[in-house]
């Protein structure tokens, strides 16, 4: 192989290497569409406006002490 051909192959390799890392040329152009929601419209709803509701709460009871172990 001649020296010019080796340099040409090396330059071609470098160009391909640079282009493979370039997202604008060969990479993805963004997120692909989600196949689960491609045919569906997003659900829109309003929050229920009402008085706040207390959550049920009770104090924990201590364990029963028995004299038998």
mmCIF file of the C-alpha atoms, coordinates in Angstrom:
data_MODEL
# 
_entry.id   MODEL 
# 
loop_
_atom_site.group_PDB 
_atom_site.id 
_atom_site.type_symbol 
_atom_site.label_atom_id 
_atom_site.label_alt_id 
_atom_site.label_comp_id 
_atom_site.label_asym_id 
_atom_site.label_entity_id 
_atom_site.label_seq_id 
_atom_site.pdbx_PDB_ins_code 
_atom_site.Cartn_x 
_atom_site.Cartn_y 
_atom_site.Cartn_z 
_atom_site.occupancy 
_atom_site.B_iso_or_equiv 
_atom_site.pdbx_formal_charge 
_atom_site.auth_seq_id 
_atom_site.auth_comp_id 
_atom_site.auth_asym_id 
_atom_site.auth_atom_id 
_atom_site.pdbx_PDB_model_num 
ATOM 1  C CA . UNK A 1 1  ? 0.000   0.000   0.000  1.00 0.00 ? 1  UNK A CA 1 
ATOM 2  C CA . UNK A 1 2  ? 1.225   3.415   -0.785 1.00 0.00 ? 2  UNK A CA 1 
ATOM 3  C CA . UNK A 1 3  ? 1.546   6.133   1.833  1.00 0.00 ? 3  UNK A CA 1 
ATOM 4  C CA . UNK A 1 4  ? -1.102  8.312   0.156  1.00 0.00 ? 4  UNK A CA 1 
ATOM 5  C CA . UNK A 1 5  ? -3.642  5.531   0.245  1.00 0.00 ? 5  UNK A CA 1 
ATOM 6  C CA . UNK A 1 6  ? -2.956  4.906   3.951  1.00 0.00 ? 6  UNK A CA 1 
ATOM 7  C CA . UNK A 1 7  ? -3.440  8.600   4.739  1.00 0.00 ? 7  UNK A CA 1 
ATOM 8  C CA . UNK A 1 8  ? -6.674  8.614   2.716  1.00 0.00 ? 8  UNK A CA 1 
ATOM 9  C CA . UNK A 1 9  ? -8.017  5.611   4.612  1.00 0.00 ? 9  UNK A CA 1 
ATOM 10 C CA . UNK A 1 10 ? -7.032  7.197   7.917  1.00 0.00 ? 10 UNK A CA 1 
ATOM 11 C CA . UNK A 1 11 ? -8.790  10.463  6.986  1.00 0.00 ? 11 UNK A CA 1 
ATOM 12 C CA . UNK A 1 12 ? -11.903 8.549   5.920  1.00 0.00 ? 12 UNK A CA 1 
ATOM 13 C CA . UNK A 1 13 ? -11.842 6.654   9.221  1.00 0.00 ? 13 UNK A CA 1 
ATOM 14 C CA . UNK A 1 14 ? -11.577 9.925   11.159 1.00 0.00 ? 14 UNK A CA 1 
ATOM 15 C CA . UNK A 1 15 ? -14.448 11.508  9.218  1.00 0.00 ? 15 UNK A CA 1 
ATOM 16 C CA . UNK A 1 16 ? -16.674 8.466   9.860  1.00 0.00 ? 16 UNK A CA 1 
ATOM 17 C CA . UNK A 1 17 ? -15.718 8.458   13.512 1.00 0.00 ? 17 UNK A CA 1 
ATOM 18 C CA . UNK A 1 18 ? -16.562 12.152  13.879 1.00 0.00 ? 18 UNK A CA 1 
ATOM 19 C CA . UNK A 1 19 ? -19.876 11.773  12.046 1.00 0.00 ? 19 UNK A CA 1 
ATOM 20 C CA . UNK A 1 20 ? -20.881 8.776   14.134 1.00 0.00 ? 20 UNK A CA 1 
ATOM 21 C CA . UNK A 1 21 ? -20.733 10.926  17.264 1.00 0.00 ? 21 UNK A CA 1 
ATOM 22 C CA . UNK A 1 22 ? -22.591 13.830  15.700 1.00 0.00 ? 22 UNK A CA 1 
ATOM 23 C CA . UNK A 1 23 ? -26.270 13.758  16.722 1.00 0.00 ? 23 UNK A CA 1 
ATOM 24 C CA . UNK A 1 24 ? -27.287 16.297  14.114 1.00 0.00 ? 24 UNK A CA 1 
ATOM 25 C CA . UNK A 1 25 ? -26.175 14.137  11.196 1.00 0.00 ? 25 UNK A CA 1 
ATOM 26 C CA . UNK A 1 26 ? -26.701 10.496  12.116 1.00 0.00 ? 26 UNK A CA 1 
ATOM 27 C CA . UNK A 1 27 ? -28.167 10.458  15.612 1.00 0.00 ? 27 UNK A CA 1 
ATOM 28 C CA . UNK A 1 28 ? -31.752 10.433  16.746 1.00 0.00 ? 28 UNK A CA 1 
ATOM 29 C CA . UNK A 1 29 ? -33.790 13.556  16.184 1.00 0.00 ? 29 UNK A CA 1 
ATOM 30 C CA . UNK A 1 30 ? -35.555 13.439  19.557 1.00 0.00 ? 30 UNK A CA 1 
ATOM 31 C CA . UNK A 1 31 ? -37.681 11.090  21.548 1.00 0.00 ? 31 UNK A CA 1 
ATOM 32 C CA . UNK A 1 32 ? -39.577 8.505   19.494 1.00 0.00 ? 32 UNK A CA 1 
ATOM 33 C CA . UNK A 1 33 ? -43.362 8.566   19.871 1.00 0.00 ? 33 UNK A CA 1 
ATOM 34 C CA . UNK A 1 34 ? -44.704 6.498   22.720 1.00 0.00 ? 34 UNK A CA 1 
ATOM 35 C CA . UNK A 1 35 ? -46.564 3.504   21.189 1.00 0.00 ? 35 UNK A CA 1 
ATOM 36 C CA . UNK A 1 36 ? -48.926 3.246   24.165 1.00 0.00 ? 36 UNK A CA 1 
ATOM 37 C CA . UNK A 1 37 ? -50.251 6.804   23.837 1.00 0.00 ? 37 UNK A CA 1 
ATOM 38 C CA . UNK A 1 38 ? -49.887 7.379   20.095 1.00 0.00 ? 38 UNK A CA 1 
ATOM 39 C CA . UNK A 1 39 ? -53.629 6.983   19.409 1.00 0.00 ? 39 UNK A CA 1 
ATOM 40 C CA . UNK A 1 40 ? -54.968 8.437   22.664 1.00 0.00 ? 40 UNK A CA 1 
ATOM 41 C CA . UNK A 1 41 ? -55.684 11.968  23.769 1.00 0.00 ? 41 UNK A CA 1 
ATOM 42 C CA . UNK A 1 42 ? -54.352 12.963  27.208 1.00 0.00 ? 42 UNK A CA 1 
ATOM 43 C CA . UNK A 1 43 ? -56.951 12.888  29.978 1.00 0.00 ? 43 UNK A CA 1 
ATOM 44 C CA . UNK A 1 44 ? -57.892 16.328  31.262 1.00 0.00 ? 44 UNK A CA 1 
ATOM 45 C CA . UNK A 1 45 ? -59.756 16.701  34.514 1.00 0.00 ? 45 UNK A CA 1 
ATOM 46 C CA . UNK A 1 46 ? -60.268 19.186  37.314 1.00 0.00 ? 46 UNK A CA 1 
ATOM 47 C CA . UNK A 1 47 ? -59.451 18.549  40.919 1.00 0.00 ? 47 UNK A CA 1 
ATOM 48 C CA . UNK A 1 48 ? -62.409 18.135  43.253 1.00 0.00 ? 48 UNK A CA 1 
ATOM 49 C CA . UNK A 1 49 ? -62.672 21.305  45.307 1.00 0.00 ? 49 UNK A CA 1 
ATOM 50 C CA . UNK A 1 50 ? -64.177 20.499  48.677 1.00 0.00 ? 50 UNK A CA 1 
ATOM 51 C CA . UNK A 1 51 ? -63.464 20.837  52.352 1.00 0.00 ? 51 UNK A CA 1 
ATOM 52 C CA . UNK A 1 52 ? -60.346 19.039  53.615 1.00 0.00 ? 52 UNK A CA 1 
ATOM 53 C CA . UNK A 1 53 ? -60.961 15.588  55.067 1.00 0.00 ? 53 UNK A CA 1 
ATOM 54 C CA . UNK A 1 54 ? -59.097 14.365  58.140 1.00 0.00 ? 54 UNK A CA 1 
ATOM 55 C CA . UNK A 1 55 ? -57.366 11.044  57.712 1.00 0.00 ? 55 UNK A CA 1 
ATOM 56 C CA . UNK A 1 56 ? -58.222 8.324   60.268 1.00 0.00 ? 56 UNK A CA 1 
ATOM 57 C CA . UNK A 1 57 ? -55.666 8.112   63.051 1.00 0.00 ? 57 UNK A CA 1 
ATOM 58 C CA . UNK A 1 58 ? -55.467 6.238   66.347 1.00 0.00 ? 58 UNK A CA 1 
ATOM 59 C CA . UNK A 1 59 ? -52.719 6.067   68.931 1.00 0.00 ? 59 UNK A CA 1 
ATOM 60 C CA . UNK A 1 60 ? -50.794 2.777   68.989 1.00 0.00 ? 60 UNK A CA 1 
ATOM 61 C CA . UNK A 1 61 ? -51.511 0.551   71.979 1.00 0.00 ? 61 UNK A CA 1 
ATOM 62 C CA . UNK A 1 62 ? -48.632 -0.772  74.055 1.00 0.00 ? 62 UNK A CA 1 
ATOM 63 C CA . UNK A 1 63 ? -48.021 -4.529  73.947 1.00 0.00 ? 63 UNK A CA 1 
ATOM 64 C CA . UNK A 1 64 ? -49.555 -6.626  76.701 1.00 0.00 ? 64 UNK A CA 1 
ATOM 65 C CA . UNK A 1 65 ? -47.037 -7.767  79.256 1.00 0.00 ? 65 UNK A CA 1 
ATOM 66 C CA . UNK A 1 66 ? -47.404 -11.349 80.356 1.00 0.00 ? 66 UNK A CA 1 
ATOM 67 C CA . UNK A 1 67 ? -45.384 -12.920 83.110 1.00 0.00 ? 67 UNK A CA 1 
ATOM 68 C CA . UNK A 1 68 ? -44.713 -16.053 81.061 1.00 0.00 ? 68 UNK A CA 1 
ATOM 69 C CA . UNK A 1 69 ? -41.753 -16.040 78.722 1.00 0.00 ? 69 UNK A CA 1 
# 
